[in-house]
C-alpha cells in the first residue's frame, strides 16, 4: 500500500514536470519566432537609417560646392555634419 501511494505521487509529479516542460518549450518557440521577426524589422529600420544618413552626407558635401542649397539643408544640419 505504501509503495502504491509513493508510486502515484511520483507519477503525478513526473506528469506535472512533463507538462511544464512542454509549456516552456512552446513558449521558447514562440519567443524565438518573435525575436526573429523583431530582428528582421530592426535590420530593415537600420538599413533605412544608414541610407538616409548617407544621402544627407552626400547632400552636405554637394552643398560645399553649391552654396545656394545650403539654406535648404540648414534645418537638417548636425554638429557631426558641419565638421
N, C-alpha and C positions, 0 to 999 in steps of 0.2 A: 504494500500500500504506500509506503514511504517513497519508494523508487518511482512509483507511478505518478505521484504528486510532483516530485522533483523533475521527472521527465516532461510533464505537462508544462510546468513553469519555464523550464529551459527551452522547450519548443515554442512557447509563446514569445519569449524574449528573442529567440532567433528569428521568428516571423516579423516582429517589430523592427529588428535591425535590418532585415532584408528589405522591408517596406521603406524604411528610412534611406537605405542605400539607393533604391530605385528613385525615390523622390529627389534626392540630392543629385543623382546622375541626370535626371530630366532638367533640373534647374541649371546644372552646369552646361548642358547642351543649349538651352535657351539663351543663357547669358553669353555663351561663346558666339552664337549667331548674332546677337545684338551687338557684341563688341566688334565683330567683323563688319557689320553694317555701319556702325559709327566710325570705324577706322576708314572705311571707304569714303564716307561723307567728309571726314576730316581731310583726307588726301585731296579730294576734289576742291574743297574750300582753300586749302593751302596752295594748290596749283593756280587757282584763280587769283589769289593774293600775290603770288610771285609774278604772274603775268602782268597784273596791274602795276606792281612796283617797277617792273622792267619798262612798261610803257611810259610811266611818269618820269623815270630816269632818262629815257630817250627824249621825251619832251623837254626836259630841263637842259639836256645837252644841246638840243636843237635851238632852244631859246638863247643860248650863248652866242650863236652866230646870227640869230634873227631876233633882235631885242623887241620887235613890235608885238610879239606874242607874250612877252613877259608879264604884262598886266593881266592876261587871261590865266596864267599859271600861278599868280601870286597867292590866291586862296589855298592852293594845294602844297605850297612850299613848306618844308620842314627844316629843322636845323641840319639834318643829315644831307638833304638835297642841296642846300645852299653852300655847303663846304666842298 
